[in-house]
Amino acid sequence: MTNHHYFSQTPESESNPKYWDYTLKGRTFRFKSDSGVFSKNEVDFGSRLLIDTFDVPSIEGPILDAGCGYGPIGLAVASITPDRTIHMIDVNERALSLAEENAALNHIENVKIYESDRLQQVEETGFAAVLTNPPIRAGKNIIFDIFTQSYEKLATGGSLWVVIQKKQGAPSAFKKIESLFGQAEWVDRSKGYHIIKAEKY
């Protein structure tokens, strides 16, 4: 069976890189993408909604982009929080390589980009925020692991931000997050996509 899902560690699809420009948070970014990564032709609507909705936390601390892909969420957040370190993680080696190239292309230095299966290789704790556009096709167990491990890595007062489509499990994701955090809220929704936010107390 060919192993080239975007959540695979080593995509087997033939490389076919492409470049394009996209404006996020008022800044025009140059992105390089490739086969075997999520939404290779444009910044997907869910990620754009998450970027637009995200509020920079009032508490200090690093921020984590869990499942960064080629980097649009993490790099957009890094560009508006130059005083923070943005950790960008993914299991997909090709995506991580692209994220590193895109950080360099856009002259963004306040990022740490590295491989992690869920958040298992994230050694740092005390994150002010975790953002994720979770890998839906990887399955509910993996997605729920991301939520659980995010809670563990967040500082008190830190927040988890999730974008997920209603048809892809937003109600069950909300219930899981609510059970972990004791509360959660819907902060935005558009075109079937929902933004869930939960703060750790």
N, CA and C of each residue as an Amber inpcrd file, in Angstrom:
protein
   603
   0.8460000  -1.1920000   0.0000000   0.0000000   0.0000000   0.0000000
   0.8850000   1.2470000   0.0000000   0.5860000   2.1570000  -0.9030000
   1.3930000   3.3620000  -0.9950000   1.1820000   4.2400000   0.2290000
   2.2950000   4.7140000   0.7860000   2.2500000   5.4600000   2.0450000
   2.5460000   6.9230000   1.7660000   1.5230000   7.6670000   1.3070000
   1.7950000   9.0660000   1.0120000   0.7050000   9.9970000   1.5240000
   0.0730000   9.6210000   2.6220000  -0.8320000  10.5640000   3.2640000
  -0.0250000  11.7180000   3.8580000  -0.6700000  12.8720000   4.0190000
   0.0490000  14.0230000   4.5590000   0.4740000  13.8140000   6.0000000
  -0.1470000  12.8170000   6.7020000   0.2680000  12.5410000   8.0790000
   1.2600000  11.3840000   8.1380000   1.7600000  10.9260000   6.9800000
   2.8070000   9.9120000   6.9520000   4.1450000  10.5670000   7.2880000
   5.0310000   9.7740000   7.8930000   6.3330000  10.3260000   8.2600000
   7.1650000  10.6360000   7.0210000   7.1750000   9.7080000   6.0650000
   7.9800000   9.8770000   4.8580000   7.0950000   9.7050000   3.6310000
   6.5470000  10.7800000   3.0820000   5.6960000  10.6600000   1.9000000
   6.4530000  10.0350000   0.7360000   5.7820000   9.1320000   0.0270000
   6.4160000   8.4640000  -1.1020000   6.0320000   9.0960000  -2.4340000
   5.1100000  10.0520000  -2.4090000   4.7190000  10.7030000  -3.6500000
   5.8980000  11.4900000  -4.2100000   5.9690000  11.5490000  -5.5250000
   7.0770000  12.2320000  -6.1830000   7.0310000  13.7260000  -5.8730000
   8.1900000  14.2720000  -5.5750000   8.2680000  15.6910000  -5.2540000
   7.8930000  16.5380000  -6.4640000   7.0670000  17.5510000  -6.2200000
   6.6480000  18.4730000  -7.2780000   6.4480000  19.8540000  -6.6540000
   7.5530000  20.5030000  -6.2830000   7.4440000  21.7520000  -5.5260000
   6.8250000  22.8920000  -6.3240000   6.1470000  23.7760000  -5.6030000
   5.5830000  24.9750000  -6.2200000   5.6410000  26.1120000  -5.2110000
   5.6210000  27.3260000  -5.7380000   5.6910000  28.5260000  -4.9100000
   4.4720000  29.4050000  -5.1660000   4.0370000  30.1010000  -4.1320000
   2.9990000  31.1100000  -4.3270000   3.0470000  32.1050000  -3.1800000
   2.3970000  33.2470000  -3.3770000   2.3280000  34.2940000  -2.3590000
   0.9480000  34.2890000  -1.7140000   0.9220000  34.5930000  -0.4070000
  -0.3640000  34.6340000   0.2930000  -0.2720000  35.6240000   1.4420000
  -1.3330000  36.3940000   1.6510000  -1.3490000  37.3950000   2.7110000
  -2.0450000  36.8490000   3.9480000  -1.3480000  36.8790000   5.0730000
  -1.8720000  36.4360000   6.3620000  -1.5020000  37.4740000   7.4120000
  -2.4550000  37.8450000   8.2380000  -2.2170000  38.8380000   9.2960000
  -1.5990000  40.1230000   8.7350000  -2.0410000  40.5090000   7.5350000
  -1.5820000  41.7500000   6.9420000  -0.1970000  41.7050000   6.3300000
   0.3840000  40.5260000   6.2670000   1.7240000  40.3810000   5.6930000
   1.6770000  39.3980000   4.5310000   2.3650000  39.7180000   3.4590000
   2.4340000  38.8120000   2.3190000   3.5890000  37.8370000   2.5150000
   3.2670000  36.5630000   2.5030000   4.2490000  35.4970000   2.6610000
   4.5200000  34.8340000   1.3190000   5.7210000  34.3530000   1.1600000
   6.0920000  33.5030000   0.0290000   6.1570000  32.0830000   0.5570000
   5.3500000  31.1850000  -0.0060000   5.3270000  29.8030000   0.4510000
   5.8060000  28.8520000  -0.6350000   6.5420000  27.8500000  -0.2000000
   6.8810000  26.7110000  -1.0420000   6.1240000  25.5060000  -0.4980000
   5.4620000  24.7750000  -1.3820000   4.7710000  23.5560000  -0.9650000
   5.1440000  22.4330000  -1.9240000   4.5960000  21.2490000  -1.6830000
   5.0060000  20.0870000  -2.4660000   3.9510000  18.9950000  -2.3380000
   4.0730000  17.9960000  -3.1820000   3.2230000  16.8160000  -3.0660000
   3.4630000  16.1480000  -1.7170000   2.4330000  15.4750000  -1.1950000
   2.5870000  14.7380000   0.0550000   2.4480000  15.5720000   1.3040000
   2.0270000  16.8480000   1.1470000   1.7410000  17.6810000   2.3130000
   0.3050000  18.1850000   2.2050000  -0.2560000  18.5710000   3.3360000
  -1.6510000  18.9960000   3.3790000  -1.8450000  20.3260000   2.6730000
  -2.8750000  20.4000000   1.8260000  -3.2710000  21.6320000   1.1410000
  -2.0910000  22.2800000   0.4220000  -1.5590000  21.5460000  -0.5430000
  -0.3100000  21.9630000  -1.1880000  -0.4720000  23.1360000  -2.1470000
  -1.7090000  23.4570000  -2.5420000  -1.9100000  24.4760000  -3.5660000
  -2.2730000  25.8570000  -3.0380000  -2.6970000  25.9340000  -1.7900000
  -3.0390000  27.2180000  -1.1880000  -3.1480000  27.0270000   0.3210000
  -3.1490000  28.1340000   1.0440000  -3.4130000  28.0480000   2.4780000
  -4.8910000  27.7010000   2.6320000  -5.1730000  26.5650000   3.2470000
  -6.5470000  26.0720000   3.3410000  -7.4210000  26.9900000   4.1870000
  -8.7180000  26.9310000   3.9430000  -9.6510000  27.8410000   4.6080000
  -9.6170000  27.6880000   6.1240000  -9.5470000  26.4510000   6.6130000
  -9.5340000  26.2280000   8.0520000  -8.3470000  26.8910000   8.7270000
  -7.1700000  26.7400000   8.1290000  -5.9770000  27.3770000   8.6980000
  -6.0990000  28.8910000   8.6680000  -6.6340000  29.4300000   7.5850000
  -6.8170000  30.8840000   7.4970000  -7.7690000  31.3750000   8.5840000
  -8.8520000  30.6310000   8.8050000  -9.8090000  31.0270000   9.8400000
  -9.1660000  30.9850000  11.2240000  -8.3490000  29.9600000  11.4680000
  -7.6640000  29.8520000  12.7580000  -6.6960000  31.0100000  12.9570000
  -5.9320000  31.3320000  11.9300000  -4.9780000  32.4410000  12.0050000
  -5.7040000  33.7560000  12.2730000  -6.8040000  33.9830000  11.5730000
  -7.5480000  35.2420000  11.7180000  -8.2260000  35.3610000  13.0820000
  -8.6390000  34.2260000  13.6420000  -9.3890000  34.2340000  14.8950000
  -8.4810000  34.2940000  16.1190000  -7.2790000  33.7500000  16.0050000
  -6.3670000  33.6170000  17.1410000  -6.0370000  34.9600000  17.7760000
  -6.1710000  35.0120000  19.0890000  -5.7530000  36.1720000  19.8710000
  -4.4600000  35.8320000  20.5980000  -3.4740000  36.6980000  20.4810000
  -2.2100000  36.4740000  21.1780000  -2.4800000  36.4490000  22.6770000
  -2.0160000  35.4250000  23.3800000  -2.3180000  35.3080000  24.8130000
  -1.6790000  36.4220000  25.6270000  -2.3330000  36.7380000  26.7370000
  -1.8130000  37.7920000  27.6090000  -0.6530000  37.2940000  28.4590000
  -0.5980000  35.9670000  28.6970000   0.5060000  35.4360000  29.4910000
   1.7400000  35.2510000  28.6160000   2.8970000  35.2660000  29.2590000
   4.1410000  35.0580000  28.5310000   4.3470000  33.5760000  28.2590000
   5.2660000  33.2970000  27.3470000   5.5990000  31.9110000  27.0660000
   5.5830000  31.6140000  25.5800000   6.1840000  30.4930000  25.2040000
   6.2200000  30.1050000  23.7980000   4.8430000  29.6670000  23.3060000
   4.7230000  29.5340000  22.0020000   3.4850000  29.0920000  21.3600000
   3.8090000  27.8850000  20.4940000   2.8810000  26.9440000  20.4140000
   3.1010000  25.7010000  19.6740000   2.0920000  25.5680000  18.5450000
   2.5930000  25.2700000  17.3540000   1.7660000  24.9100000  16.1980000
   1.8980000  23.4040000  16.0240000   0.8480000  22.6660000  16.4050000
   0.8820000  21.2010000  16.3750000   0.3090000  20.6890000  15.0600000
   1.1800000  20.0900000  14.2450000   0.7950000  19.6570000  12.9080000
   0.9710000  20.7990000  11.9320000   2.1890000  21.3420000  11.8810000
   2.4360000  22.6170000  11.1940000   2.3950000  22.5300000   9.6820000
   2.5560000  21.3250000   9.1120000   2.6210000  21.2390000   7.6620000
   3.7750000  22.0650000   7.1280000   3.5530000  22.7560000   6.0180000
   4.6220000  23.5760000   5.4430000   4.7520000  24.9290000   6.1430000
   3.8860000  25.2050000   7.1510000   4.1790000  26.3100000   8.0430000
   3.2850000  27.5250000   8.1230000   2.1440000  27.6010000   7.4380000
   1.4250000  28.8840000   7.4210000   0.9610000  29.3780000   8.7800000
   0.4510000  28.4900000   9.6350000  -0.0580000  28.9380000  10.9360000
   1.0890000  29.4300000  11.8130000   2.0920000  28.5940000  11.9930000
   3.2080000  28.9540000  12.8560000   3.9510000  30.1890000  12.3960000
   4.1610000  30.3120000  11.0910000   4.9030000  31.4630000  10.5760000
   4.0800000  32.7440000  10.6790000   2.7740000  32.6430000  10.4520000
   1.9210000  33.8260000  10.6080000   1.9260000  34.3020000  12.0550000
   1.8400000  33.3520000  12.9960000   1.8590000  33.7140000  14.4140000
   3.2310000  34.2690000  14.7990000   4.2900000  33.6560000  14.2960000
   5.6420000  34.1380000  14.5990000   5.8410000  35.5710000  14.1240000
   5.2340000  35.9070000  12.9940000   5.4180000  37.2460000  12.4280000
   4.7790000  38.3330000  13.2840000   3.7430000  37.9740000  14.0640000
   3.0780000  38.9850000  14.9050000   3.5060000  38.8940000  16.3690000
   4.3580000  37.9050000  16.6870000   4.8670000  37.7620000  18.0620000
   6.3850000  37.5960000  18.0260000   7.1010000  38.6160000  17.5630000
   8.5490000  38.4710000  17.3930000   9.3100000  38.2420000  18.6890000
   8.6640000  38.5340000  19.8300000   9.3260000  38.3580000  21.1210000
   9.1190000  36.9650000  21.6980000   8.4000000  36.1120000  20.9980000
   8.1510000  34.7460000  21.4750000   8.7950000  33.7290000  20.5410000
   9.0310000  32.5360000  21.0930000   9.4800000  31.4170000  20.2650000
   8.2650000  30.5850000  19.8800000   8.1370000  30.3090000  18.5950000
   7.0380000  29.4960000  18.0950000   7.5840000  28.1180000  17.7450000
   7.1100000  27.1000000  18.4500000   7.4820000  25.7260000  18.1400000
   6.5480000  25.2090000  17.0540000   7.1090000  24.6180000  16.0170000
   6.3290000  24.0850000  14.9030000   6.6940000  22.6170000  14.7340000
   5.7040000  21.7480000  14.9090000   5.9830000  20.3110000  14.8810000
   5.0900000  19.6060000  13.8720000   5.6110000  18.5030000  13.3430000
   4.8500000  17.6590000  12.4270000   5.5340000  16.3070000  12.3880000
   4.8050000  15.2870000  11.9500000   5.3840000  13.9610000  11.7830000
   5.9220000  13.7760000  10.3640000   5.5140000  14.6580000   9.4540000
   5.8380000  14.5430000   8.0370000   7.1710000  15.2390000   7.7440000
   8.1690000  14.4510000   7.3630000   9.5140000  14.9900000   7.1540000
   9.5530000  16.0100000   6.0150000   8.8010000  15.7550000   4.9590000
   8.7810000  16.6910000   3.8350000   8.1630000  18.0200000   4.2640000
   7.0970000  17.9500000   5.0490000   6.4540000  19.1710000   5.5350000
   7.4110000  19.9840000   6.4020000   8.1550000  19.3060000   7.2650000
   9.0990000  20.0020000   8.1390000  10.1960000  20.6890000   7.3410000
  10.6860000  20.0130000   6.3110000  11.7020000  20.6130000   5.4510000
  11.1570000  21.8630000   4.7650000   9.9130000  21.7800000   4.2980000
   9.2770000  22.9380000   3.6710000   9.0730000  24.0640000   4.6770000
   8.6660000  23.7220000   5.8980000   8.4620000  24.7450000   6.9240000
   9.7620000  25.4920000   7.2040000  10.8650000  24.7540000   7.2500000
  12.1640000  25.3950000   7.4700000  12.5190000  26.3150000   6.3040000
  12.2740000  25.8400000   5.0750000  12.5350000  26.6790000   3.9020000
  11.6530000  27.9220000   3.9110000  10.3920000  27.7550000   4.2980000
   9.4740000  28.8930000   4.2970000   9.8150000  29.9050000   5.3800000
  10.3160000  29.4310000   6.5160000  10.7880000  30.3610000   7.5410000
  11.9380000  31.2000000   6.9900000  12.8620000  30.5440000   6.2910000
  13.9990000  31.2600000   5.7080000  13.5500000  32.2020000   4.5910000
  12.6410000  31.7270000   3.7410000  12.1320000  32.5530000   2.6380000
  11.5280000  33.8530000   3.1460000  10.8930000  33.7730000   4.3170000
  10.1870000  34.9310000   4.8650000  10.9390000  35.6260000   5.9950000
  12.2080000  35.2270000   6.1640000  13.1060000  35.8750000   7.1350000
  12.5220000  35.8630000   8.5450000  11.9560000  34.7200000   8.9220000
  11.3990000  34.5440000  10.2610000  12.3310000  33.6360000  11.0540000
  12.8520000  34.1580000  12.1610000  13.8700000  33.4330000  12.9160000
  13.3900000  32.9420000  14.2800000  12.2630000  33.4310000  14.7690000
  11.8090000  33.0720000  16.1220000  10.9550000  31.8020000  16.1120000
  11.4610000  30.7790000  15.4090000  10.7510000  29.5000000  15.3310000
  11.7090000  28.3440000  15.6320000  11.1480000  27.2810000  16.1900000
  11.8550000  26.0110000  16.3630000  11.0210000  24.9600000  15.6540000
  11.5770000  24.3570000  14.6150000  10.8350000  23.4300000  13.7620000
  11.4420000  22.0450000  13.9210000  10.6250000  21.0710000  14.3320000
  11.1750000  19.7390000  14.5710000  10.0960000  18.6670000  14.4840000
  10.5630000  17.4290000  14.3350000   9.6570000  16.2990000  14.1720000
   9.0830000  15.8660000  15.5160000   7.7950000  15.5960000  15.5270000
   7.1550000  15.0610000  16.7270000   5.9140000  14.2850000  16.3260000
   5.7800000  13.0860000  16.8680000   4.5690000  12.2940000  16.7120000
   3.5880000  12.7700000  17.7740000   2.5260000  13.4450000  17.3350000
   1.6810000  14.1770000  18.2590000   2.5720000  15.1690000  19.0230000
   2.5150000  15.2250000  20.3390000   3.4020000  16.1400000  21.0730000
   4.4510000  15.3750000  21.8650000   4.6840000  14.1310000  21.4970000
   5.5230000  13.2530000  22.3050000   6.9830000  13.6830000  22.3520000
   7.4580000  14.3740000  21.3120000   8.8570000  14.8090000  21.2900000
   9.0110000  16.2750000  21.7050000   7.9340000  16.8750000  22.1760000
   8.0020000  18.2610000  22.6590000   8.4560000  18.2280000  24.1130000
   9.6800000  18.6590000  24.3580000  10.2380000  18.5930000  25.7090000
   9.8430000  19.7970000  26.5570000   9.6570000  20.9330000  25.9200000
   9.3320000  22.1530000  26.6620000   7.8960000  22.0990000  27.1810000
   7.6610000  22.7880000  28.2860000   6.3120000  22.9430000  28.8340000
   6.0540000  24.4300000  29.0520000   4.8960000  24.7520000  29.5870000
   4.5980000  26.1470000  29.8770000   4.2390000  26.9690000  28.6590000
   3.6030000  26.3410000  27.6730000   3.2090000  27.0720000  26.4690000
   2.0470000  28.0150000  26.7710000   2.1220000  29.2040000  26.1950000
   1.0390000  30.1760000  26.3570000  -0.1540000  29.8240000  25.4770000
   0.1100000  29.1410000  24.3690000  -0.9730000  28.7210000  23.4760000
  -0.5060000  27.5510000  22.6280000  -1.4520000  26.7050000  22.2790000
  -1.2490000  25.6540000  21.2820000  -2.3160000  25.8470000  20.2180000
  -1.8960000  25.8880000  18.9650000  -2.8300000  25.9670000  17.8470000
  -2.7290000  24.6830000  17.0410000  -3.8610000  24.1660000  16.5720000
  -3.8050000  22.9850000  15.7240000  -4.9610000  22.9380000  14.7360000
  -4.6080000  22.6220000  13.5140000  -5.5550000  22.2130000  12.4830000
  -5.2940000  20.7180000  12.3610000  -5.9730000  19.9010000  13.1620000
  -5.5420000  18.5110000  13.3680000  -5.6760000  17.6380000  12.1220000
  -4.8510000  16.5900000  12.0420000  -4.8590000  15.6830000  10.8820000
  -6.0580000  14.7380000  10.9290000  -7.1880000  15.2000000  10.4430000
  -8.4490000  14.4650000  10.5680000  -8.3190000  13.0280000  10.0810000
  -7.6510000  12.8320000   8.9660000  -7.5640000  11.4880000   8.3820000
  -6.6960000  10.5390000   9.1950000  -5.9560000  11.0720000  10.1520000
  -5.1430000  10.2020000  11.0120000  -5.9990000   9.4600000  12.0290000
  -7.2310000   9.9260000  12.2400000  -8.1400000   9.2220000  13.1390000
  -8.3530000   9.9370000  14.4600000  -9.4940000   9.6270000  15.0750000
  -9.9130000  10.3090000  16.3030000  -8.9360000  10.0810000  17.4530000
  -8.3670000   8.8820000  17.5670000  -7.4640000   8.6070000  18.6870000
  -6.2550000   9.5360000  18.6680000  -5.6820000   9.7190000  17.4880000
  -4.5150000  10.5970000  17.3740000  -4.9060000  12.0440000  17.6600000
  -6.0370000  12.4580000  17.1320000  -6.4910000  13.8310000  17.3660000
  -6.7430000  14.0750000  18.8510000  -7.3920000  13.1270000  19.5090000
  -7.6510000  13.2840000  20.9410000  -6.3540000  13.2560000  21.7420000
  -5.3600000  12.4850000  21.2880000  -4.0390000  12.5210000  21.9300000
  -3.4410000  13.9240000  21.8450000  -3.5900000  14.5600000  20.6870000
  -3.0750000  15.9200000  20.5170000  -3.7340000  16.8610000  21.5210000
  -5.0410000  16.7260000  21.7030000  -5.7450000  17.5780000  22.6670000
  -5.2360000  17.3260000  24.0910000  -5.1180000  16.0400000  24.4590000
  -4.6850000  15.6830000  25.8140000  -3.2670000  16.1730000  26.0850000
  -2.3680000  15.9300000  25.1370000  -0.9760000  16.3310000  25.3140000
  -0.8280000  17.8500000  25.2830000  -1.6870000  18.5260000  24.5430000
  -1.6780000  19.9930000  24.5470000  -2.0220000  20.5210000  25.9330000
  -3.0350000  19.9340000  26.5450000  -3.4190000  20.3440000  27.9040000
  -2.2310000  20.1990000  28.8520000  -1.5150000  19.0830000  28.7290000
  -0.3830000  18.8240000  29.6180000   0.7540000  19.8190000  29.4010000
   0.9180000  20.2900000  28.1790000   2.0400000  21.1750000  27.8540000
   1.7370000  22.6530000  28.1000000   0.4690000  22.9880000  28.2320000
   0.1030000  24.3890000  28.4160000   0.4260000  24.8880000  29.8210000
   0.7800000  26.1660000  29.9040000   0.9040000  26.8360000  31.1990000
  -0.4870000  27.0880000  31.7600000  -0.5690000  27.2870000  33.0600000
  -1.8250000  27.7500000  33.6450000  -2.1610000  29.1110000  33.0420000
  -3.3610000  29.2250000  32.5200000  -3.7470000  30.4420000  31.8120000
  -3.5140000  30.3650000  30.3210000  -2.8730000  29.2790000  29.8810000
  -2.6450000  29.0690000  28.4560000  -3.8970000  28.5520000  27.7680000
  -3.9140000  28.6310000  26.4480000  -5.1250000  28.2780000  25.7130000
  -4.8330000  27.3640000  24.5280000  -5.7720000  26.4720000  24.2710000
  -5.7530000  25.6010000  23.0970000  -6.7230000  26.1650000  22.0710000
  -6.2640000  26.2600000  20.8230000  -7.0850000  26.7340000  19.7120000
  -7.1310000  25.6400000  18.6500000  -8.3360000  25.2360000  18.2700000
  -8.5150000  24.1380000  17.3160000  -9.4670000  24.5790000  16.2140000
  -9.1220000  24.2620000  14.9600000 -10.0760000  24.4360000  13.8640000
 -10.4690000  23.0520000  13.3640000 -11.7650000  22.8420000  13.1870000
 -12.2540000  21.5390000  12.7440000 -13.6240000  21.7270000  12.0940000
 -13.8740000  20.9610000  11.0570000 -15.1710000  21.0330000  10.3920000
 -16.2270000  20.2760000  11.1920000 -17.4510000  20.7690000  11.1410000
 -18.5480000  20.0920000  11.8280000 -18.6830000  18.6600000  11.3390000
 -18.6040000  18.4640000  10.0200000 -18.7930000  17.1310000   9.4500000
 -17.6230000  16.1990000   9.7510000 -16.5090000  16.7630000  10.2020000
 -15.3360000  15.9480000  10.5260000 -15.1700000  15.7500000  12.0310000
 -16.2240000  16.0650000  12.7780000 -16.1830000  15.7220000  14.1900000
 -16.0760000  16.8640000  15.1650000 -16.4820000  18.0740000  14.7690000
 -16.3860000  19.2090000  15.6920000 -17.1360000  18.9790000  17.0070000
 -18.3620000  18.4310000  16.9870000 -19.0630000  18.2290000  18.2690000
 -18.3330000  17.2820000  19.2220000 -17.7990000  16.1720000  18.7100000
 -17.0840000  15.2380000  19.5890000 -15.7550000  15.8260000  20.0440000
 -15.1080000  16.6050000  19.1760000 -13.8710000  17.2820000  19.5760000
 -14.1490000  18.2680000  20.7020000 -15.2490000  18.9990000  20.5820000
 -15.6170000  19.9650000  21.6220000 -15.8350000  19.2640000  22.9590000
 -16.5390000  18.1400000  22.9250000 -16.8040000  17.3930000  24.1630000
 -15.5100000  16.8960000  24.7980000 -14.5780000  16.4100000  23.9660000
 -13.3010000  15.9320000  24.4820000 -12.5190000  17.0700000  25.1290000
 -12.4530000  18.1910000  24.4340000 -11.7170000  19.3410000  24.9560000
 -12.3630000  19.8580000  26.2390000 -13.6790000  19.9090000  26.2490000
 -14.4060000  20.3600000  27.4360000 -14.1390000  19.4490000  28.6280000
 -14.0330000  18.1410000  28.3720000 -13.7650000  17.2000000  29.4640000
 -12.3510000  17.3650000  30.0100000 -11.4080000  17.7310000  29.1490000
 -10.0230000  17.9320000  29.5770000  -9.8510000  19.2330000  30.3560000
 -10.4340000  20.2950000  29.8450000 -10.1950000  21.6340000  30.3750000
 -11.2370000  22.0750000  31.3980000 -12.3580000  21.3700000  31.4510000
 -13.4340000  21.7800000  32.3370000 -14.3640000  22.8030000  31.7200000
 -13.9610000  23.3530000  30.5960000 -14.7700000  24.3150000  29.8460000
 -14.1690000  24.4610000  28.4560000 -14.9690000  24.9370000  27.5240000
 -14.5120000  25.2390000  26.1730000 -15.5380000  26.1650000  25.5490000
 -15.1500000  26.8320000  24.4810000 -16.0970000  27.7260000  23.8220000
 -15.9090000  27.6880000  22.3090000 -17.0230000  27.8960000  21.6120000
 -16.9650000  28.1060000  20.1670000 -16.6840000  29.5950000  19.9640000
 -15.5720000  29.9410000  19.3350000 -15.2540000  31.3630000  19.1940000
 -15.5160000  31.8930000  17.7930000 -15.6370000  31.0070000  16.8170000
 -15.9680000  31.4480000  15.4590000 -16.4050000  30.2380000  14.6560000
 -17.1430000  30.5090000  13.5940000 -17.5130000  29.4480000  12.6570000
 -17.7890000  30.0770000  11.3040000 -17.3960000  29.3840000  10.2540000
 -17.5940000  29.8840000   8.8990000 -17.4550000  28.7370000   7.9180000
 -18.3980000  28.6420000   6.9960000 -18.3620000  27.6440000   5.9190000
 -18.1710000  26.2250000   6.4430000 -18.8020000  25.9270000   7.5690000
 -18.7190000  24.5850000   8.1260000 -17.5280000  24.3480000   9.0330000
 -16.6260000  25.3210000   9.1150000 -15.4540000  25.2180000   9.9970000
 -15.7610000  25.8900000  11.3310000 -15.2920000  25.2730000  12.3940000
 -15.5210000  25.7910000  13.7400000 -14.1860000  25.9980000  14.4440000
 -14.0900000  27.0780000  15.2010000 -12.9150000  27.3360000  16.0360000
 -13.3000000  27.0810000  17.4870000 -12.5690000  26.1740000  18.1220000
 -12.7750000  25.8550000  19.5290000 -11.6000000  26.4310000  20.3240000
 -11.9130000  27.0760000  21.4350000 -10.8750000  27.5950000  22.3260000
 -11.1490000  27.1000000  23.7370000 -10.0910000  26.7000000  24.4230000
 -10.2130000  26.3030000  25.8280000  -8.9990000  26.8130000  26.5870000
  -9.2350000  27.3650000  27.7640000  -8.1460000  27.8610000  28.6060000
  -7.9010000  26.9010000  29.7570000  -6.6330000  26.7600000  30.1140000
  -6.2370000  25.8780000  31.2100000  -6.1970000  26.6710000  32.5050000
  -6.9580000  26.2230000  33.4840000  -6.9990000  26.8940000  34.7910000
  -6.3770000  26.0210000  35.8590000
